């Protein structure tokens, strides 16, 4: 659905997007993940022809990105919605619908889809930030596009609104549509995305499924005295298989290794307070990838 090859954008001496090669597959929810200013929005704008790339190439639905195609079924919300403040939500969408050749019935359909039908007659200037965001998503869904590109779609939404938006994105994918979703909300991406691309300082650091990104399960151990527990943990999991956390030690071992770990700790005279199977969150992985590591030492705790 979307591919880029060495896509690059420079503004003078500043490189906003640096040699990004990514692939979005049909029917998946792809999370484009990175901190603010990482290059997410610039990349999406190049895909949609809103910004001309400095180098590299991109295609969208099998055609070169940025070139007008009347039959190209793509809906997008980039950065934030922009509507006429003096018009109602419904009339704003009708304006968009007429420009794009859709009937008024399509306006009613998308208003229902984003739960704005009850406020459709209110003027846009009176909408909350979350309502404005939902109206922007409604405009992106007009025409039942094959590809939906959403840039930070939950901005301004309250927790209930965020949950509704996540459910909508999942429902779009179940219906066969492809969603390219940029976000800096790591828990949101972990919950709804099939695959993830992590971008930082303009560079794509990694692209894989969420499960692959998080890696296998681990064991969280709380024990005292900690130096002795650390020595046993490193002997069992290896020097690189142990991480200190605020609540104890994380061992890169499967859950069924817990009994053996407990026996080894007890035999070493260590008091075992807790052994819990756990998986790394996407947030932990993200900060490991985007934070400059401290000098290697078992006494150094990586930022997480």
N, C-alpha and C positions, 0 to 999 in steps of 0.2 A: 504493500500500500504506500509506503514511504521509504525511500532510500536516499542517503547522502554519501558522497565520496569526497573526502578531504575538504569539506565545506569550511570556508574561512571568511571572516569579515574583519576588516581593519578600519579604524577611524584615526587617520593620521598615524601616529606612532603606537597607538593603543590597539591591541588585538582583542576584539570582543569575543570572537569565535575562532578557534584554532584547530583546523584540520580535523573536523568532526565527521566521522563515518558511522552512520547508524541505520538500523532497519526496523521498520514497524510492519508487523505481519497482519494479514487480514483476520478480522474477528477478535483481535485481542485488545486489552486495555494496556497501553504502554505508558509507563510513568517516566516522565522526563524530570529527573530529580536534581536539585542543586540549590545552594543558598542564593539569596537575592544578589543580583549582579553577576551570576555565574556564566551567563550567556544563553539562558533558556529562551527568553523572549526574542532575542535577536535571531536565534536559530529558527524559531517558528515563523518569524516575519519573513525570513528568506524563503522558507518553504512555500509561503502563501503569496510570494511576489511583492511583498510590501517593502522589502529591502533588497537591494542588488548585492549579491556576494562579491567579495574581492577575488576569491579563487575557489576552485572546486565545483561540484555539481550536485544537483538534487532532482529527484523525480517524485511525483505524487500521482497515485493511481496509474502508474505506467507512463506518465507524460512529463516532459521537462517542467520543473517547478517555475512558477512566475509567469508562464505564458497563458493568455486567456483561452479557455476552452468552454464554450457555452454549455456542453453536456457534462462538465466536470462536477460531480456531486460531492462537494466539500462544504461543511459548515464550520465556522470558527468564531471564537471569542478571544481576542488578543488584548492583553493588558487590562482593559476595562470597557464597559459598555458606553456608547455615546449616542444619546437620543435627544430629541427636541424636548426641552423642559416644560413647555407650555401645552404639549399634547398628552393625552392619556396613554397608558401603557398599550391599550388596544390600538389606538390610532397610530402610535409609533410603529407598531408591528405591521399595521396595514400599509403604511408608507413603504416599509421594507418589502412587504409581499408584492405590492404593485410594481416596484422597481425590478423585482426578480421574477415576475410573471406568475405569482401564486394567487389562488383564490382566497377570499376572506375566511373560508372554512378552515384553511391551513392555519390562520392566526388563532382561531378558537382552539384548534387541536394542540398547538404548542403552549398556549396559555394554560390549558388543563395539565399538560405534561409537567410544567414547572410550578404548578399550584399557585397561579396568579389570576385565575379566572374571577375570583371574588373581588379583586382589586383592579380589574382591567380598566374601569372607567376613571380611576384616580389619575391626576396629572403626574407625570414622571418626576417633576421637581419635588413632589411630596413623598416620593418613595424613600424608604430606608436604603442604606448601602446594600444590604442583602437582597432587597427586592429589585434594585437596579441590576444586580449581578444575575438574578434569575431571569430578568427580562432579556439580558444579553444572551444567556444560554438559550432562551426560547427562540431568539432570532437565528442562532446558530443551528437549531434543529429544524428549521423550515425546509420543506422539500424532502424530508427523510434522507439526509445525506449518507453516502457510504462511509465517509470519513468525517469524524467530528474532532476538531482541534480546540482544546480548552486550555487557556492560560490562567492558572490559579483560579479555578471556578468557584472555590469555596470562600474566597475573600469576602469578608463582611458578613458572612452568615453566622447565625447563632448555632449552638450545638445541634438543635433539632433540624435546622436548615442544612447543616453540613451532612447529617445522616441522610436526609432526603436526597441531597445531591449525589452522595455516594451510591445510594440505591438506584438513582436514575442512570448513572454511568454504567453500573453493572447490568441494568436492564437493557441499555443500548447494545452492549456487547452480546448479551444473550439473544437479542433480536437480529444479530448478524452484522451490526455496524462496528466499525473500528474506531477506537477512541485514543487519541494522542493527548495525554494530560500532563501539563507541567505543574509542578508543585514544590514547595519547600516544606510541606507538612509530611513528615516521614511516616507517622502512624497511618495517615490517610492513604499514602501510596502503598504501604505494606498490606493494607486491608483489601484494596480493590484492584490492584494492578497484576497483570500476568507476568510482564517483563518490565525491566527497569534499565534506564540509561542514566548514569551518574555523571554530571558535568560540574566542573569547578575551574574557575579562572579560564573559561573558554575551552577547556579540553575535556573530551569524553574519557573519563577514567575507566569505566567498565560498563558493559552491557550484558545482561543475563536475566534469567528468571529470578523472581523474588526469592524462591527457595534456594537456588544456587548462590545468590548473593549473601544470604544469611548463613549459609554453610550448615553443617550437621549439628546435632544436639551436643550439649556439653553438660558437665556436672558442676554445680555451685556448691562449694564446701565452706562451712564455717567451723573452725577448729582452733584450739589453743594448746600450747603456745604456737604462734603463727610461724616462726622461723623453722621449727621442726616439721610443721605441717607443709610448709612450702618445699622443704627438702624432699619429703615423701612424694608430694605431688609432681615435682620435676622428675623424680626417678620413674614414676609411673607414666606420665604423659609427655616427657621430654621437656627440654629447656624452653622450646618455643610453643609448647602446648599448655602453658600455664599463664594466666593473667590475673593480676590483682584487681579487685573491684572494691567499691565502697563497703560491700557486705561480706567480703571474704576472698576466696580464690575461685577462679573459673578454669576448669580442666577440659581440654578438648578430648573427651572420652565419651563413649555412648552410655546411655542410661543403664544398660545391663552390667556396666562395670562398677556400679555403686557398691555392691557387697564386697568386692575385692578391695576397693579403695578404703572402705571402712575398716576392714581387717588389717590392712597395712598400716593405717594411721594408729589404730589401737595398739598393735604390736610395737610401734615406735614410741609408745607412751604419750600419744597425743589424745586430748579430750575432744571427741567429735560432738559438735553442737548441732550440726545440720548438714545433710547431703541431699541436694535437690536437683533432679534433671531440669535442664533449661535449654532454650534456644536463644541465640543472639537476636536482638531486634534489628530491624533495618537501620534504626537510628545509631546503634552501636557500630555497625559496619560502616555507615556513612561517615561518621566522625573518625573512624580509623583510616578511611581512605582520604579524607580531605584535611586532616590535621597533620602538620609536620611532626614526625615522631621525635621523641626525646632520645638521647644517646642510649644504646642498648644496655640494659641492666635489669636484673630481677627486682631491684628496689625502685624502679621507675614504673609508675602507673600510666598506661596510655590513656589519652583523653577519651572519654566515652560519655 
